[in-house]
């Protein structure tokens, strides 16, 4: 695990970040999910350690969002303000879409997550056709700007929001 904190990341490309991290003596797949000032570094460390501990409890040696289960997200969200903020932002986007379109994405997705991502079970619970639930999940994908995410990655994020 590596943490880079800087006042200006805008001038750095992912390759530049990887080169900086490589100086620690290991290979790292670099990524950047949020940029914040140096005074917020302690929060990022707490979040990273929490994710690492969740992976360790699950017998995993590395952490990626798509390999952790909903329980890990629930624990991380309850104990981490960065994840809480990310979840609130996603929920706000879905709610704004509902307000603008007069739809019910939030309710539908809450049920979809409660049903473990099973569109048929969610549809039955909502008294809707399964294709309606699938369409709402796809609309949520667009609203959340997650068009390139796999179904498992999208479900993991929705699980963080609603669990």
C-alpha positions in Angstrom: 0.0 0.0 0.0 1.3 3.4 -0.8 -0.1 6.8 -0.1 0.8 9.9 -2.1 -0.3 13.2 -0.8 0.3 16.4 -2.7 -1.2 19.9 -3.1 -1.4 19.4 -6.9 -2.1 16.1 -8.6 -3.5 17.7 -11.8 -0.1 17.7 -13.5 0.6 14.0 -12.7 -0.5 11.2 -15.0 -1.1 7.6 -13.7 2.3 6.6 -15.1 4.0 9.4 -13.1 2.3 8.2 -10.0 3.4 4.6 -10.7 7.0 5.7 -11.1 6.8 7.5 -7.8 5.4 4.4 -6.1 8.0 2.1 -7.8 10.6 3.9 -5.8 9.4 2.0 -2.7 10.8 -1.2 -4.3 7.7 -3.0 -5.5 5.2 -3.2 -8.3 2.0 -1.2 -7.8 -1.0 -0.8 -10.0 -1.6 3.0 -9.5 -4.9 4.5 -9.2 -6.3 7.7 -7.9 -9.9 8.0 -6.6 -10.0 11.2 -4.8 -7.7 14.2 -4.4 -7.5 16.0 -1.2 -5.1 18.3 0.7 -2.3 17.1 3.0 -4.5 17.8 6.1 -6.8 15.0 5.0 -4.1 12.3 4.7 -4.9 10.8 8.1 -8.4 10.0 6.9 -7.1 8.3 3.7 -4.8 6.2 5.9 -7.7 5.1 8.1 -9.8 4.2 5.0 -7.0 2.2 3.4 -6.2 0.3 6.7 -9.9 -0.4 7.1 -10.1 -1.9 3.6 -7.0 -3.9 4.3 -8.3 -5.3 7.5 -11.6 -6.2 5.8 -9.6 -8.1 3.1 -7.5 -9.8 5.8 -10.6 -11.0 7.6 -11.9 -12.4 4.3 -8.6 -14.2 3.7 -7.6 -11.9 0.8 -4.1 -10.7 0.3 -5.0 -7.7 -1.9 -7.9 -5.4 -2.0 -10.0 -4.3 -4.9 -13.6 -3.1 -4.9 -14.9 -5.9 -7.0 -13.6 -8.7 -4.7 -15.0 -7.5 -1.4 -18.5 -8.6 -0.4 -21.3 -6.3 0.8 -20.5 -6.9 4.5 -17.0 -5.5 4.0 -18.5 -2.4 2.4 -21.0 -2.0 5.2 -18.2 -2.2 7.8 -16.0 0.2 5.9 -18.8 2.7 5.4 -19.8 2.7 9.0 -16.3 3.3 10.1 -15.0 5.6 7.4 -16.0 9.1 6.5 -14.5 9.1 3.0 -16.7 6.1 2.0 -19.6 7.7 3.7 -19.1 10.8 1.7 -18.7 8.8 -1.6 -22.0 6.9 -0.8 -23.8 10.1 0.1 -22.7 11.6 -3.2 -24.0 8.6 -5.2 -27.3 8.6 -3.3 -27.6 12.4 -4.0 -27.1 11.8 -7.7 -29.7 9.1 -7.8 -32.2 11.2 -5.8 -31.6 14.2 -8.1 -32.3 12.0 -11.1 -35.5 10.8 -9.4 -36.6 14.4 -8.8 -35.8 15.5 -12.3 -37.4 12.5 -14.1 -40.1 11.7 -11.6 -38.7 8.2 -11.3 -38.1 5.9 -8.4 -34.5 4.8 -8.9 -33.6 5.1 -5.2 -36.5 2.8 -4.1 -35.9 0.3 -6.9 -32.2 0.1 -6.3 -32.6 -0.2 -2.5 -34.8 -3.3 -3.1 -32.4 -4.6 -5.8 -29.6 -4.5 -3.3 -31.7 -6.1 -0.6 -32.4 -8.9 -3.0 -28.7 -9.5 -3.6 -28.7 -8.1 -7.1 -31.4 -10.5 -8.3 -33.6 -8.5 -10.7 -36.4 -11.1 -10.7 -36.7 -11.1 -6.9 -36.5 -7.3 -6.8 -39.2 -7.1 -9.5 -41.5 -9.4 -7.5 -41.0 -7.4 -4.4 -41.7 -4.1 -6.3 -44.6 -5.6 -8.2 -42.8 -4.7 -11.4 -41.6 -6.6 -14.5 -37.9 -7.8 -14.2 -37.0 -5.8 -17.3 -38.2 -2.6 -15.5 -35.7 -3.3 -12.7 -33.0 -4.1 -15.2 -33.7 -0.8 -17.0 -33.5 1.1 -13.7 -30.2 -0.5 -12.9 -28.9 0.5 -16.3 -30.2 4.1 -15.8 -28.4 4.2 -12.4 -25.2 3.1 -14.1 -25.5 6.2 -16.4 -26.5 8.5 -13.5 -23.5 7.3 -11.5 -21.2 7.6 -14.5 -20.3 3.9 -14.1 -20.9 2.9 -17.8 -17.6 1.0 -17.9 -18.1 -0.8 -14.6 -18.9 -4.5 -14.5 -22.2 -5.6 -13.0 -20.3 -6.9 -10.0 -18.6 -3.5 -9.5 -21.8 -1.6 -9.9 -23.6 -3.9 -7.4 -20.7 -3.4 -4.9 -21.1 0.4 -5.1 -24.8 0.2 -4.8 -24.3 -2.1 -1.8 -22.2 0.5 -0.1 -24.9 3.1 -0.7 -27.9 1.1 0.5 -26.6 -1.4 3.1 
